[in-house]
Amino acid sequence: MHHERISLRAAMREMRALASAQVERFPAGQAEPLRFVAASGAPPEIAAAARHCAANMGNWISSVYWFHHESDRYGTARDF
């Protein structure tokens, strides 16, 4: 990522593209621990806890997104 002599609008576009790429990778990352637990032969209570944690990963990410962006905590909604 190049930071010098970039307009705010261009920087926002670049960051949005980078974030979008990470969001697209998220489902695979969320499924990976589930495959690991399924193959590990973990006790049922451990497997259930792992499934619960993996399911909550999406809640955490959406909550962080809302707090930092949709709530306009950092003034990102201003029209530049």
N, C-alpha and C positions, 0 to 999 in steps of 0.2 A: 504494500500500500504506500503510495507516494503522498506526502503531506505538504510539500512546499508549493506555493503558488496555486493552490486549488481553491476554488470558490466554495463558499458555504453550501450552496445548492449542490455542487458536484460532490462535495464530501458527504452530504446526506444521501445522495444517490448511491455512492460507493458503499457506504455503511449499510444501507438498506439491502443492497445486493449481497454483501457478505453475510448479513443476518439471515436473509432468505435462504441462502445456501445451507446454513447451519440448521435452520428449521426443517428443510427438506431431508436432512440427514437424521433428524431426531427419531423417527419411527424405528429405524434400524438400530440405533443406539439403545432405544427403550426395549427392543426385543432381545438384544444380546444377553443381558443378565437372565432373562427368562429361559433362554436356551441352555445357558450354563447350569442353572439350577435344575432344570429338567434332566439334564445328562449327569448331574452329580450324585443322584441318589440321596439327596438331602432328606432329612425327616420331614413329614408333612407340615409341621408347624414352621419350620425354616423355609420351606418352599412357599407356604402361604404368606409369610412375612416378606419374602423377596418379591412375590407377585404384587403385594400391596405397595411396596416401595416403588417398584417400577411403574405401577399405575399412577402413583402420586407425582412422578417426575413431571408429567405434563401439567399438573395443577401448579407446581412450583414455577415452572417456566412462564405459564400464562399470568400468574400473579405478579411475578417480577416485571414482565412486560407491561402490565397495566400500571403498576406503581411508577415505573420510570417514564413511560411514554403517554399512555392514555390519560393519566391523572395530570399530565402537564407539569409534573414536579420540577422539571428542568427547563420549562419554557420551550419545549420542542415543537409545540403546535403553532407557534407564531409563523406568520407568512413572511418568508424572507425574500 
